[in-house]
């Protein structure tokens, strides 16, 4: 190589030390998002890349990925505030608090009015101790909680809590969906997953549920939230369901902002 070419390679390596705003698709893991980006941008192959603030498989939106030397600033980017838009439905509970879980309880309900739901949401404005979801990557006694949960050993550990802050939360609307369309939405999302997420077993349970349910429609609520780092929307929805005495699961999560990075600059 000539000296000129050697210098250009060094310069390129330096330029790849970046904060990347990638769009994580629904039914994709954060690692799969990074792999998809690197495949489309082979110049990043072999360069250390990590995400700052993970997203659940059923969630989508802004995923901050640090490349090269930017990995040294991971704690800074992980700690940034985040905005989410999320949807939830009442009357169902799963072990993951979202559609990607085993149904653990159902309740035939008359949907509460909008004011009741809004009042419950307001309860979570401010700082409070939030329990980690059983299906999360939080490590307890050297083992991730999701591994403990899948082995049926949750009764042997104390699930920890951590301090979080909700800076803004509001109910943004509601819509109705037919059982057929709701089931189709769930099946498409779960079937799009790769890896072992108990898909076959969970889809069978959903099939049984919709076969027995006499509901003619489901009401899906939409809310928006600005939260501190480490906040779990799924756990919030589970708490909302408990407060309303109906149970609830998250049906969709869209992360729209991490710090100064938002959807407008997110690479799909």
Secondary structure as the mmCIF struct_conf table of DSSP 4:
data_model
#
loop_
_struct_conf.conf_type_id
_struct_conf.id
_struct_conf.beg_label_comp_id
_struct_conf.beg_label_asym_id
_struct_conf.beg_label_seq_id
_struct_conf.end_label_comp_id
_struct_conf.end_label_asym_id
_struct_conf.end_label_seq_id
HELX_RH_AL_P HELX_RH_AL_P1 UNK A 3 UNK A 15
TURN_TY1_P TURN_TY1_P1 UNK A 16 UNK A 16
STRN STRN1 UNK A 19 UNK A 24
HELX_LH_PP_P HELX_LH_PP_P1 UNK A 25 UNK A 25
TURN_TY1_P TURN_TY1_P2 UNK A 26 UNK A 27
HELX_RH_AL_P HELX_RH_AL_P2 UNK A 30 UNK A 40
HELX_RH_3T_P HELX_RH_3T_P1 UNK A 42 UNK A 44
TURN_TY1_P TURN_TY1_P3 UNK A 45 UNK A 46
BEND BEND1 UNK A 47 UNK A 47
STRN STRN2 UNK A 49 UNK A 51
BEND BEND2 UNK A 52 UNK A 53
TURN_TY1_P TURN_TY1_P4 UNK A 57 UNK A 58
STRN STRN3 UNK A 59 UNK A 67
HELX_RH_3T_P HELX_RH_3T_P2 UNK A 68 UNK A 73
HELX_RH_AL_P HELX_RH_AL_P3 UNK A 74 UNK A 78
TURN_TY1_P TURN_TY1_P5 UNK A 79 UNK A 79
BEND BEND3 UNK A 80 UNK A 80
STRN STRN4 UNK A 82 UNK A 90
BEND BEND4 UNK A 91 UNK A 91
STRN STRN5 UNK A 92 UNK A 94
TURN_TY1_P TURN_TY1_P6 UNK A 95 UNK A 96
BEND BEND5 UNK A 97 UNK A 97
STRN STRN6 UNK A 98 UNK A 98
BEND BEND6 UNK A 99 UNK A 101
STRN STRN7 UNK A 103 UNK A 106
HELX_LH_PP_P HELX_LH_PP_P2 UNK A 110 UNK A 113
HELX_RH_AL_P HELX_RH_AL_P4 UNK A 114 UNK A 122
TURN_TY1_P TURN_TY1_P7 UNK A 123 UNK A 124
STRN STRN8 UNK A 126 UNK A 131
HELX_LH_PP_P HELX_LH_PP_P3 UNK A 132 UNK A 133
BEND BEND7 UNK A 134 UNK A 136
STRN STRN9 UNK A 139 UNK A 140
TURN_TY1_P TURN_TY1_P8 UNK A 141 UNK A 142
STRN STRN10 UNK A 143 UNK A 144
HELX_RH_AL_P HELX_RH_AL_P5 UNK A 145 UNK A 150
TURN_TY1_P TURN_TY1_P9 UNK A 151 UNK A 152
HELX_RH_3T_P HELX_RH_3T_P3 UNK A 154 UNK A 156
BEND BEND8 UNK A 157 UNK A 157
HELX_LH_PP_P HELX_LH_PP_P4 UNK A 158 UNK A 160
STRN STRN11 UNK A 161 UNK A 177
HELX_RH_AL_P HELX_RH_AL_P6 UNK A 179 UNK A 191
TURN_TY1_P TURN_TY1_P10 UNK A 192 UNK A 192
BEND BEND9 UNK A 195 UNK A 195
BEND BEND10 UNK A 197 UNK A 197
HELX_RH_AL_P HELX_RH_AL_P7 UNK A 199 UNK A 212
BEND BEND11 UNK A 216 UNK A 216
STRN STRN12 UNK A 218 UNK A 227
TURN_TY1_P TURN_TY1_P11 UNK A 229 UNK A 230
HELX_RH_AL_P HELX_RH_AL_P8 UNK A 233 UNK A 243
TURN_TY1_P TURN_TY1_P12 UNK A 244 UNK A 245
BEND BEND12 UNK A 246 UNK A 246
STRN STRN13 UNK A 248 UNK A 258
TURN_TY1_P TURN_TY1_P13 UNK A 259 UNK A 260
STRN STRN14 UNK A 261 UNK A 262
HELX_RH_3T_P HELX_RH_3T_P4 UNK A 263 UNK A 265
STRN STRN15 UNK A 267 UNK A 267
#
